[in-house]
Amino acid sequence: MKILVTGATGLIGSALCKHLRTTGHSIHVLTTRPAWQPKDNQTQVFRWSPEKQQIDEAALVGIDAIINLAGAKIDQRWTTAAKQSIMQSRTMSTRLLFEAVKRSKKHVHFICASAIGIYPSDLTANYVETESKISKGFAGKVAHLWEKEARQFESLSCRVTILRIGLVLSNAGGAFVLLSRPVRWGVGAWFGNGKQWQSWIHIDDLIQMIDYCLINKLEGCFNATAPNPVQQRTLIKTIAKRLRVPQFLPGIPKFVMAFALGEMHQVLYESVWATPKNVLDQRFSFQFPDISSCVYDLMKPK
């Protein structure tokens, strides 16, 4: 296939593009980076500016699918300007793609990222994709409006797939590196009492899931999480066990992280158990279904 990817330089996007090239697809990349150019003959780079609602529509020529991963990083201090950037980088970019596809009159497969932050924090609830409750927090609002923009593609007779992505674990960056580094130094700790549920997914399983949706032409909403969420303290203890280091520090109180991160600290203490029911019903097989196999893979000697 010929696939248009946004957010191609991020943690997920870079791994996805590598996989797509390996499996023989051609890639069109939309980027805001003026000087960026990958060194391969399977990838073509095109410019866009969601902020200015500008796009090089040559990027849509011949494409079969769009995988939309664009968005400002959410793990930053949520100032007023940052919150505006986080929201608009997702909603405005998706709207820009919609208008471009509408003009092109193409019927593409539109795969769009979202997040399990759309679900309300709850220590006992088990969320599947049919859940109608939406978090009243900022992360929930962002995910809800992002998905609303993505569903506009249905009016163009496009196949739409929404992936509510959990905590992505990768040794190339992101949360796993930030969590495992202090554990390696013997000062690892969870947040609060550590009993909040973490719905996580190994980066390889996430990439395979995107590919699975693409190849099998799946549409609808999917929780992109492993089938066995863990409490945060279990995640930290599993990392410590793998490193064979003691884990003795108590949980980090909320006020400490509130001082360090401001409003954004809330996501560290939220609990979401999201079950990937829809993709399991489609017989998708996880390579890393439990946290032990995931951590051991990520921390195996190179």
Residue pairs with C-beta under 8 A, 6 or more apart in sequence:
1 25
1 26
1 64
1 65
1 214
2 25
2 26
2 27
2 28
2 62
2 63
2 64
3 20
3 25
3 26
3 27
3 28
3 63
3 64
3 65
3 66
3 67
3 214
4 27
4 28
4 29
4 30
4 59
4 60
4 63
4 65
4 66
4 67
4 108
5 13
5 16
5 17
5 20
5 27
5 28
5 29
5 30
5 66
5 67
5 69
6 13
6 29
6 30
6 48
6 66
6 67
6 68
6 69
6 70
6 93
6 97
7 13
7 68
7 69
7 70
7 71
7 113
8 14
8 16
8 17
8 27
8 29
8 30
8 31
8 69
9 31
9 33
9 36
10 69
11 168
11 170
11 172
11 173
11 174
11 203
12 69
12 113
12 165
12 168
12 203
12 206
12 207
13 69
14 172
15 170
15 172
15 203
15 204
15 207
16 67
16 69
16 207
16 210
17 27
17 29
17 38
17 43
19 207
19 211
20 27
20 211
21 27
21 40
21 42
21 43
23 211
25 42
26 42
26 43
26 44
27 42
27 43
27 44
28 43
28 44
28 46
28 59
28 60
28 63
29 38
29 43
29 44
29 45
29 46
30 46
30 47
30 48
30 55
30 56
30 59
30 70
31 45
31 46
31 47
31 48
32 47
32 48
32 49
32 50
34 47
36 45
37 45
38 45
44 59
46 55
46 56
46 58
46 59
47 56
48 54
48 55
48 56
48 59
48 93
48 96
49 55
50 70
50 88
50 89
50 92
50 93
50 96
51 88
51 92
53 92
53 95
53 96
53 99
54 96
55 96
55 97
55 100
57 100
57 103
57 104
60 100
60 101
60 104
60 106
63 106
63 108
64 108
64 109
65 108
65 109
65 110
65 111
65 214
66 97
66 101
66 108
66 109
66 110
66 111
67 111
67 210
67 214
68 93
68 94
68 97
68 110
68 111
68 112
68 113
68 150
69 113
70 89
70 90
70 93
70 94
71 86
71 89
71 90
71 93
71 113
71 146
72 82
72 85
72 86
72 89
72 90
73 86
74 86
74 115
74 139
74 142
74 264
74 267
75 175
75 264
76 82
76 264
77 261
77 262
77 264
78 86
78 138
78 261
78 262
78 263
78 264
79 262
83 138
86 142
87 141
87 142
87 145
90 142
90 145
90 146
90 149
91 145
91 146
91 149
94 112
94 146
94 149
94 150
94 152
95 149
95 152
97 110
98 149
98 152
98 153
98 156
101 108
101 110
101 153
101 156
101 158
102 156
106 158
107 156
107 157
107 158
107 159
108 153
108 158
108 159
109 158
109 159
109 161
109 214
109 217
109 219
110 150
110 153
110 158
110 159
110 160
110 161
111 161
111 163
111 210
111 213
111 214
112 146
112 147
112 150
112 160
112 161
112 162
112 163
113 146
113 163
113 165
114 143
114 146
114 147
114 150
114 162
114 163
114 164
114 165
114 221
115 139
115 142
115 143
115 164
115 165
115 166
116 127
116 164
116 165
116 166
116 199
116 223
116 225
116 272
116 274
117 135
117 137
117 139
117 140
117 142
117 143
117 267
117 270
117 272
118 134
118 135
118 139
118 140
118 143
118 144
118 147
118 164
119 125
119 127
119 131
119 133
119 134
119 135
119 140
119 272
119 274
120 133
120 134
120 135
120 136
120 140
121 135
121 137
121 196
121 269
121 270
121 271
121 272
122 271
122 272
122 273
123 195
123 196
123 197
123 271
125 273
126 273
126 275
127 223
127 272
127 273
127 274
127 275
128 223
128 274
128 275
128 277
128 278
129 164
129 220
129 221
129 222
129 223
129 277
129 278
134 140
134 144
135 141
135 143
137 266
137 270
138 263
139 267
143 164
147 162
147 221
150 160
150 162
151 160
151 162
153 160
154 160
159 217
159 219
160 219
160 220
161 213
161 218
161 219
161 220
161 222
162 220
162 221
162 222
163 209
163 210
163 213
163 222
163 224
164 221
164 222
164 223
164 224
164 225
164 274
165 201
165 206
165 224
165 225
166 198
166 199
166 200
166 201
166 223
166 224
166 225
166 226
166 229
166 272
166 274
167 175
167 198
167 199
167 200
167 201
168 174
168 175
168 200
168 201
168 203
168 206
169 175
169 176
169 200
169 201
169 202
169 203
169 294
169 295
169 298
170 176
170 177
170 202
170 203
170 298
171 177
171 298
171 299
172 203
176 298
179 188
179 235
179 236
179 239
180 188
180 239
180 243
180 298
180 299
182 188
182 189
183 236
183 239
183 240
183 243
183 245
183 247
184 243
184 245
186 245
186 246
187 249
188 236
188 239
188 240
188 245
188 247
188 249
189 236
189 249
189 250
189 251
189 252
190 232
190 233
190 235
190 236
190 251
190 252
191 232
191 251
191 252
191 254
191 257
191 268
191 269
192 251
192 252
192 253
192 254
192 269
193 233
193 251
194 231
194 232
194 233
194 234
194 236
194 251
195 231
195 232
195 233
195 271
196 231
196 232
196 269
196 270
196 271
197 229
197 230
197 231
197 232
197 271
197 272
197 273
198 229
198 230
198 231
198 232
198 235
198 272
199 223
199 225
199 226
199 229
199 272
199 273
199 274
200 225
200 226
200 229
200 230
200 235
200 291
200 294
201 209
201 224
201 225
201 226
202 226
202 286
202 287
202 288
202 294
202 297
202 298
204 287
204 288
205 226
205 286
205 287
205 288
206 224
208 284
208 287
209 222
209 224
209 279
209 284
212 218
212 279
212 282
212 284
213 222
213 279
216 282
218 279
218 282
220 278
221 278
222 276
222 278
222 279
223 274
223 275
223 276
223 277
223 278
223 279
224 276
224 279
225 274
225 275
225 276
226 276
226 286
226 288
226 289
226 290
226 291
226 294
227 275
227 276
227 280
227 286
227 289
228 289
228 290
228 291
229 272
229 273
229 274
230 238
230 291
233 251
234 291
235 291
235 295
236 247
237 247
238 291
238 292
238 295
239 295
239 299
240 246
240 247
242 295
242 296
242 299
243 299
254 265
254 269
257 265
257 268
257 269
258 265
261 268
276 284
288 294
288 297
